[in-house]
Amino acid sequence: MSAKKKRSRIRQTRTEFQKAFDPYPGMIVPFSWSERLPEFLHISIALNEFDYETVKKDFAEIADYVNEKFDLQRKFHLNLTHTVKLIKEDDKLLDIIFKTSFKKGFEQILGFYSELFDFKIEYDLKPDIKPIFLGYKEILDGRSDISILCKYLMVQYKHIGQEDPFQIFNWNGINEILNPMNVSRVMSLFPPSIGQSEYLDLELCESIWLYNYIRSPLMPKPDDSKMEEDHFIEMNIEKLTDELKQLYSEFKELNLLSIYPKFIAEVNMGFIARICNLTFDVVDLVKTHKGEIAEIVFRTTLESFIVGSWLYKRKDVELHKRFRDFTTGRDKFFGQKIAEQAVDDKMKKEAEKMVADAIKEAGVREISVATERGDIFDKRIDQMAEEVWGKDNQYYFLYKRTSGVVHGQWQVIAKYHLAKSFNPMHNGLYWYNDNKNHFAGLIPAFCCLPLASNFLIRALDDFEEDDVKELKEKLLDIESRIWEQYMVYYKKYILPNEETAE
């Protein structure tokens, strides 16, 4: 019998393309444009200043000279690191380059990286970092127009004199090269024809990136505080919140003891208060630019909303009792653990007192309190949500979607605790975020406010309709208006289109 395959904790929905190559490990080699990007910097700079035909003619002139002068195993294709190496061997090569559209690029590149390249500057140099900035910016995206032109220049030159049955290497005009179908062809041709060339020095390219990180300045994103404050005012968040607070105050005048037993009324009041109070806290956190904490509190509010809604739907006295008893059993468990690990009698007595106080507060006998190690209920959050709202409901989706902020996943860390440098020479480098303001937009507030109003509406269902009709209508109205306002915000600032974007 074969050994049972160990079940992995990693669950992925892999693409059919990924699965197809599982039997052939190593056949598909990862290919990184970023690792090779510095090799095209000089061409990008030239294309930013000159038309494609001029750059193409000068490219061929320089490459022809090198291929005639040096005994190379394969055609020279004017990548940066190889060109710098040959310039150090042949002074005349730099003179030829300086007569072409590549002059400014090599002037500034050799000047900026002179220490890294171990290159002595023997020409008049007026340092200007702008062409290098722009050169990187235009080709950070490997599918940008200039990136495609850079790749095609090398690919086309390499195939001069070779058979071209599919007429791929004779495109001349920019419009023809940048035709969407031809762009895909260039992207597929580049890795095998140039991308794996031994002339590309990937170690030196890595050093170039590191040099950029150290020698060029960090450019953090501008502070968005003013913009976020304007959005907060524009979307009437404070007005909607104040209105909901007033309705919550009206709700609290209702006596839940008139329709529920005492311990059920207390549990329901607890859920109502927690969901509403945390909602108002989320709004304050959004207003004061504490975005990450706002998201964490929203996730907490959402969990209470799901559990509380499930309890309301079940209307099961034993479940409410279980909800309360669990806390006492949990305190007993932790108290016993602390007592077991106590380093002296005083600490042990304090732990035992913590257990006794919890049992006394619950109003039960110690012998009837079980130690709780697991979960409160025998249902998971997703099962509770499905029972209340059906399969694939939005509430559990939001619950899972916000799990990253609780567990500290990379996207959340990068968003709130690091800042991406806007310097194109840094290739999206993340660094410490010194801005004390962290922005989550208005989404946590817009999500919490209808949760609170919806839960209050659900709680009113157990009252006589005539007693709460007016309050219920007001809550339904504000819930509707909150969602309408959210859609205005969503269309204008989250997914703007031509009709709404400013």
C-alpha positions in Angstrom: 0.0 0.0 0.0 1.4 3.4 -0.9 2.0 5.9 1.8 -0.8 8.4 2.3 0.1 11.8 0.8 0.6 14.5 3.4 -2.1 17.2 3.2 -0.6 20.6 2.8 -1.9 23.6 4.6 -1.3 25.7 1.4 -4.5 25.7 -0.7 -4.2 27.3 -4.1 -6.4 27.3 -7.2 -3.7 26.8 -9.7 -4.1 27.6 -13.4 -4.3 24.9 -16.1 -1.1 26.3 -17.5 0.7 25.7 -14.2 -0.7 22.2 -13.9 0.3 21.3 -17.4 4.0 21.6 -16.6 3.9 19.7 -13.3 5.3 16.5 -14.9 8.2 18.6 -16.4 9.9 20.5 -13.6 12.4 23.0 -14.8 11.0 23.2 -18.4 9.5 26.6 -17.8 12.2 28.9 -16.3 11.1 32.1 -14.6 12.0 35.2 -16.7 12.4 38.5 -15.0 12.3 41.8 -17.0 13.2 43.7 -13.9 16.5 41.8 -13.6 17.4 42.8 -17.1 16.0 46.2 -17.3 19.2 48.2 -16.7 20.6 46.7 -19.9 18.1 48.9 -21.9 18.5 52.2 -20.0 20.6 53.9 -22.7 18.1 52.9 -25.4 15.2 54.2 -23.4 17.0 57.5 -22.9 17.7 57.8 -26.6 14.1 57.0 -27.6 12.8 59.6 -25.2 14.7 62.3 -27.1 14.9 61.0 -30.7 12.6 59.4 -33.2 12.7 55.6 -33.6 14.3 55.7 -37.0 17.2 57.8 -35.8 17.8 55.5 -32.8 17.6 52.5 -35.0 20.1 53.8 -37.5 22.5 54.8 -34.7 22.0 51.4 -33.0 23.1 49.6 -36.2 26.1 52.0 -36.7 27.5 51.3 -33.2 26.7 47.6 -33.3 28.3 47.2 -36.8 31.5 48.8 -35.6 31.7 46.5 -32.6 31.0 43.4 -34.6 33.7 44.3 -37.1 36.3 45.3 -34.5 35.9 42.5 -32.0 35.9 38.8 -32.5 32.7 37.9 -30.8 31.0 34.5 -30.7 27.6 36.0 -31.3 26.4 39.4 -32.6 26.8 42.3 -30.3 23.4 43.8 -29.5 24.3 47.0 -27.6 23.2 46.0 -24.1 24.5 48.4 -21.4 26.9 46.2 -19.4 28.6 44.6 -22.4 28.9 48.0 -24.1 30.6 49.5 -21.0 33.0 46.6 -20.8 33.9 47.2 -24.5 34.3 51.0 -24.0 36.9 50.3 -21.4 38.8 48.2 -24.0 38.4 50.5 -26.9 38.4 54.3 -26.4 37.2 54.8 -30.0 33.9 53.1 -29.3 32.9 55.9 -26.9 33.8 58.5 -29.6 31.5 56.8 -32.0 28.7 56.6 -29.4 29.0 60.3 -28.7 28.3 61.1 -32.3 24.9 59.4 -32.1 21.6 59.8 -30.4 23.0 57.7 -27.5 25.4 60.5 -26.5 23.4 62.0 -23.6 22.5 58.6 -22.3 26.0 57.3 -22.1 27.3 60.6 -20.8 25.0 60.6 -17.8 25.0 56.8 -17.2 28.8 56.6 -17.2 29.0 59.7 -14.9 26.4 58.4 -12.4 27.7 54.9 -12.3 31.4 55.7 -12.7 32.3 54.3 -9.3 30.3 51.1 -9.8 31.6 50.6 -13.4 35.2 51.6 -12.3 35.2 54.0 -15.1 37.3 57.2 -15.2 35.4 60.2 -16.7 37.7 62.0 -19.2 35.0 64.2 -20.9 33.3 67.3 -19.8 30.3 66.3 -17.7 27.4 68.3 -16.4 25.6 65.8 -14.2 21.9 65.6 -15.0 19.9 62.8 -13.3 16.7 63.7 -15.1 17.4 61.6 -18.3 18.2 58.6 -16.1 15.0 59.1 -14.1 12.9 59.2 -17.2 14.8 56.4 -18.9 13.9 54.0 -16.0 10.4 55.3 -15.7 9.6 54.6 -19.4 10.6 50.9 -19.2 9.6 49.8 -15.7 6.6 48.2 -17.3 8.0 45.5 -19.7 5.1 45.9 -22.0 5.3 49.7 -22.3 5.8 51.1 -25.8 9.4 52.1 -25.2 10.1 48.7 -23.6 8.8 46.9 -26.7 10.8 49.2 -29.0 14.0 48.5 -27.0 13.5 44.8 -27.2 12.6 44.8 -30.9 15.7 46.9 -31.8 17.9 44.1 -30.3 15.9 41.2 -31.7 15.7 42.8 -35.2 19.4 43.5 -35.3 20.3 40.0 -34.2 18.3 38.5 -37.0 19.7 40.7 -39.9 20.8 38.4 -42.6 18.9 35.4 -41.4 15.8 33.8 -43.0 12.6 35.5 -42.1 9.7 33.3 -43.4 7.1 34.8 -41.2 8.2 38.4 -41.9 8.7 39.2 -38.3 12.1 40.9 -38.4 11.4 43.5 -41.1 8.9 45.8 -39.3 10.0 49.4 -39.6 7.4 51.9 -38.4 6.4 52.3 -34.8 2.7 51.7 -35.6 3.6 48.3 -37.1 5.9 47.3 -34.2 3.4 48.4 -31.6 0.4 46.6 -33.1 -1.1 44.5 -30.3 -0.5 41.3 -32.2 3.1 42.2 -32.9 3.7 43.3 -29.3 2.8 39.8 -28.2 5.3 38.4 -30.7 8.1 40.6 -29.5 7.3 39.5 -25.9 7.6 35.9 -26.9 10.7 36.3 -29.1 12.7 38.3 -26.7 13.4 35.8 -23.9 15.0 33.1 -26.1 16.8 35.4 -28.6 18.1 38.1 -26.3 16.9 37.5 -22.8 19.2 34.6 -22.2 22.2 36.1 -24.0 25.6 35.7 -22.2 26.2 39.4 -22.9 23.6 40.3 -20.2 25.4 40.6 -16.9 22.6 39.9 -14.4 24.9 40.2 -11.4 26.0 43.7 -12.5 22.4 44.6 -13.1 21.6 43.6 -9.6 24.4 45.8 -8.4 23.0 48.7 -10.5 19.7 48.4 -8.6 21.4 48.3 -5.3 23.5 51.3 -6.3 20.3 53.1 -7.2 18.7 52.3 -3.8 21.7 53.8 -2.0 22.7 56.7 -4.3 19.3 58.1 -5.5 16.8 59.6 -3.1 13.7 58.0 -1.7 10.6 59.7 -3.1 7.6 58.8 -0.9 4.1 59.4 -2.0 2.7 62.8 -1.0 0.6 62.9 2.2 -3.0 62.3 1.3 -4.5 63.7 4.5 -6.1 66.7 2.8 -7.7 64.6 0.1 -9.0 62.1 2.6 -10.5 64.8 4.7 -12.2 66.3 1.7 -13.7 63.0 0.8 -14.9 62.5 4.3 -16.7 65.9 4.2 -18.0 65.4 0.6 -19.6 62.1 1.4 -21.4 63.3 4.5 -20.0 60.6 6.7 -20.3 62.6 9.9 -23.9 63.6 9.2 -24.9 60.0 8.5 -23.1 58.9 11.6 -24.8 61.5 13.8 -28.2 60.5 12.4 -27.5 56.8 13.2 -26.3 57.7 16.7 -29.6 59.4 17.3 -31.6 56.3 16.1 -29.4 54.1 18.3 -30.4 56.3 21.3 -34.0 55.9 20.4 -33.5 52.1 20.1 -32.0 52.0 23.6 -35.2 53.4 25.1 -36.9 50.1 24.1 -37.0 47.6 26.9 -35.6 44.3 25.7 -36.5 42.7 29.1 -40.2 43.0 28.1 -39.7 40.4 25.3 -36.7 38.3 26.4 -35.6 36.5 29.5 -32.9 38.4 31.4 -29.8 36.6 30.3 -31.0 36.6 26.6 -31.8 40.3 26.8 -28.3 41.0 28.2 -26.6 39.0 25.4 -28.7 40.8 22.7 -28.0 44.2 24.2 -24.3 43.3 24.3 -24.2 42.5 20.6 -26.3 45.6 19.7 -24.0 47.9 21.8 -20.8 46.3 20.6 -21.7 46.6 16.9 -23.0 50.1 17.2 -20.2 51.5 19.4 -17.4 49.9 17.4 -19.1 51.3 14.2 -18.8 54.8 15.6 -15.2 54.1 16.6 -14.4 53.0 13.1 -15.8 56.3 11.7 -13.6 58.3 14.2 -10.6 56.2 13.2 -11.2 56.8 9.6 -11.6 60.6 10.3 -8.3 60.7 12.2 -6.4 58.7 9.6 -5.9 55.5 11.6 -6.7 53.3 8.6 -5.2 50.0 9.7 -6.9 50.1 13.2 -10.2 51.1 11.4 -9.9 47.9 9.3 -9.1 45.8 12.3 -12.1 47.1 14.2 -14.3 46.7 11.1 -13.3 43.0 11.0 -14.1 42.6 14.7 -17.5 44.3 14.2 -18.3 42.1 11.2 -17.6 38.9 13.3 -20.0 40.1 16.0 -22.6 41.0 13.4 -22.4 37.5 11.9 -22.5 35.7 15.2 -25.2 38.0 16.6 -27.4 37.6 13.5 -27.1 33.8 13.7 -28.2 33.8 17.3 -31.2 36.0 16.5 -32.2 33.7 13.7 -31.8 30.6 15.8 -33.8 32.0 18.8 -32.3 29.1 20.8 -32.1 29.7 24.6 -29.4 27.0 25.0 -27.2 28.8 22.4 -27.4 32.1 24.3 -26.6 30.2 27.5 -23.7 28.5 25.8 -22.4 31.9 24.6 -22.3 33.2 28.2 -21.0 30.0 29.8 -18.1 29.8 27.4 -16.5 32.9 28.8 -16.5 31.5 32.3 -15.1 28.2 31.1 -12.4 30.0 29.1 -11.4 32.0 32.2 -11.2 28.8 34.2 -8.9 27.2 31.5 -6.5 30.1 31.5 -6.6 30.5 35.3 -5.7 26.9 35.7 -2.8 27.2 33.2 -1.4 30.3 35.0 -1.7 28.5 38.3 0.2 25.5 36.9 3.0 27.7 35.7 3.1 29.9 38.8 6.6 30.5 40.1 5.4 31.1 43.7 2.4 30.7 46.0 1.4 34.3 45.6 1.1 34.1 41.8 -0.8 30.7 42.2 -3.3 32.2 44.6 -3.9 35.2 42.3 -4.6 32.8 39.4 -7.0 30.8 41.6 -8.8 34.0 42.6 -9.2 34.9 39.0 -11.0 31.7 38.4 -13.2 32.0 41.5 -14.1 35.6 40.6 -15.2 34.6 37.1 -17.4 31.8 38.4 -18.9 34.1 41.1 -19.6 36.8 38.5 -21.4 34.2 36.3 -23.5 33.2 39.3 -22.9 29.4 38.9 -21.3 26.6 40.9 -17.7 25.7 40.2 -18.6 22.0 39.7 -20.9 23.0 36.8 -18.3 25.0 34.9 -16.5 23.1 32.2 -13.0 24.1 31.1 -13.2 25.5 27.6 -10.3 24.9 25.2 -12.0 25.1 21.8 -14.6 27.3 20.1 -17.9 28.6 21.4 -20.2 26.8 19.0 -19.9 23.7 16.8 -20.4 25.9 13.7 -17.8 27.9 11.9 -18.3 31.6 11.0 -18.8 30.7 7.3 -21.5 28.1 8.3 -23.3 30.7 10.5 -23.2 33.3 7.7 -24.6 30.8 5.2 -27.4 29.8 7.5 -28.5 33.4 7.9 -27.9 34.8 4.4 -27.4 31.8 2.1 -24.4 30.5 0.2 -21.8 32.9 -1.2 -23.1 35.8 0.9 -21.3 39.1 1.0 -20.8 39.2 4.8 -18.6 36.1 5.0 -16.8 37.2 1.8 -15.9 40.5 3.6 -14.9 38.6 6.7 -12.4 36.5 4.7 -11.3 39.5 2.6 -10.3 41.4 5.8 -8.5 38.6 7.4 -5.2 39.9 6.0 -5.3 43.0 8.3 -5.8 40.8 11.4 -3.0 38.3 10.5 -0.6 41.0 9.2 -0.3 39.7 5.6 2.2 41.3 3.3 -0.3 43.6 1.5 -1.3 45.1 4.8 2.2 45.6 6.1 3.2 47.2 2.8 0.2 49.5 2.8 0.3 50.8 6.3 3.9 50.4 7.6 6.0 50.8 4.5 6.0 53.4 1.7 6.8 52.7 -2.0 9.4 55.0 -3.4 8.1 57.0 -6.4 11.7 57.2 -7.7 11.7 55.1 -10.9 15.3 54.2 -10.2 14.1 52.3 -7.2 11.8 49.9 -9.2 9.0 50.1 -6.6 11.3 49.8 -3.5 9.4 49.7 -0.2 10.9 51.6 2.8 9.9 52.7 6.2 6.7 54.9 6.3 7.4 57.9 8.5 3.9 59.3 7.9 1.9 58.9 11.1 -1.3 59.0 9.0 -2.5 55.7 7.5 -5.3 55.7 5.0 -7.9 53.1 4.4 -10.2 55.4 2.5 -13.9 55.6 3.6 -14.6 51.9 3.0 -14.4 50.8 6.7 -16.8 53.5 7.7 -19.2 52.8 4.7 -19.2 49.1 5.6 -19.7 49.4 9.3 -22.5 52.0 9.3 -25.0 49.7 7.4 -24.0 46.8 9.6 -25.1 48.7 12.7 -28.3 49.9 11.1 -29.1 46.4 9.7 -28.5 44.8 13.1 -30.8 47.3 14.8 -33.5 46.5 12.2 -33.1 42.8 12.8 -33.4 43.4 16.6 -36.7 45.2 16.0 -38.3 42.2 14.4 -39.1 40.7 17.8 -41.1 43.7 18.9 -44.8 44.4 18.0 -44.8 46.1 14.6 -46.9 49.0 15.7 -44.6 49.8 18.6 -41.4 50.2 16.4 -42.8 51.0 13.0 -41.6 54.5 12.8 -38.1 53.7 14.2 -37.8 50.8 11.8 -38.7 52.9 8.8 -36.1 55.5 9.8 -33.4 52.7 10.1 -34.4 51.2 6.7 -34.1 54.7 5.2 -30.7 55.5 6.6 -29.4 52.1 5.6 -30.5 52.7 2.1 -29.0 56.2 2.0 -25.7 54.9 3.4 -25.4 52.3 0.6 -26.4 54.9 -2.0 -23.7 57.3 -0.8 -21.2 54.5 -0.8 -21.9 53.8 -4.4 -21.3 57.4 -5.2 -17.9 57.2 -3.4 -17.1 53.8 -5.1 -17.8 55.0 -8.6 -16.0 58.3 -8.2 -12.9 57.3 -6.2 -12.6 53.5 -6.2 -13.4 52.7 -9.8 -13.8 56.0 -11.5 -14.9 56.0 -15.2 -15.0 58.7 -17.8 -18.4 60.0 -16.6 -17.5 60.3 -12.9 -13.8 60.9 -12.8 -12.6 64.4 -12.4 
